[in-house]
Amino acid sequence: MTDTPLASRPHDHSRCVSHALAEAESICTRQGLRLTALRKRVLELVWASHKPLGAYDILGVLSDEDGRRAAPPTVYRALDFLLENGLVHRIASLNAFVGCSHPEHAHQGQFLICRACHAAIELEQPAISQAIVEGAAGVGFAVEAQTVEVVGLCAGCKGAA
């Protein structure tokens, strides 16, 4: 087994999507939450690739699928639900969303974003989060949330260059 994140190596992506949907259903059932058809479809679209997806991109796909214009508030409400329940992360610099690789427990978002192919690889490094909290406390700042975004080249794009 390799420590290389799944998003940066060849794999059967349909398994990522089906696993994410099954995990979301399980989490929602355990927590007594409703994973409506729209919420599930939005999560599926977010997981359609490892690239961050904007709300208007999601709107476009939904409108194409049902032949009528999807309403922005419905997509934003679905995204808010997914964010609040740890099923997706927001990449602030791109104003876009990616599926959470570890929705079973709360954690801070750390992402490697490829500037060439735009893939976003989620890291889970508690030491990074702890260093931020400790550094902030040292200057009297109380961290409420954190998202770390690092831009560079993924292994595939670095190799191609």
Residue, then its C-alpha position, 0 to 999 in steps of 0.5 A: m500500500t502506498d501513502t500517495p493520496l488516491a486522487s493523485r494516482p490512477h484508480d477506478h474513480s466510480r468507486c470513489v463516488s459510490h463509496a462517498l455516497a454510501e458513507a454519506e447515507s450511513i452518516c446521515t442515517r446515524q445522525g438522523l439527517r435527511l439526505t434528499a435526492l437533491r443533496k445526494r445528486v449534488l454530492e455525486l456531482v462534487w465527487a464526479s472528479h477530484k477537481p473542485l466544482g463551483a455552485y454554478d457548474i453544479l447548477g448547469v449540470l442539474s439544468d441540463e439533466d432535467g431540462r429546466r433551470a435549477a434555482p441557485p438557492t436550492v443548490y446553495r442550500a444543498l451545499d450548505f447541508l453537505l458543508e455543515n455535515g462534513l461531507v464536502h469542503r469549500i476551497a475558498s480561493l476557487n469558490a468551489f467544493v470538493g468531496c471530503s475524504h474523511p467525513e466520519h470525523a471532524h477535521q480541518g481542511q488541508f488541500l494540495i491544489c494542482r495549478a495545471c490540472h486543478a485536482a485537489i488532494e485532501l491531506e489530513q495532517p493533525a500536526i499542521s492544524q495543531a501548529i496553526v492553533e499554537g501559533a495563533a494562541g501565541v499571539g492571542f488569537a483564537v482559531e475557529a476554523q481553518t483551511v490550508e490551500v497549497v498550490g503546486l503541481c501534482a505528481g502526474c503534471k510534474g511528471a508530464a512537465 
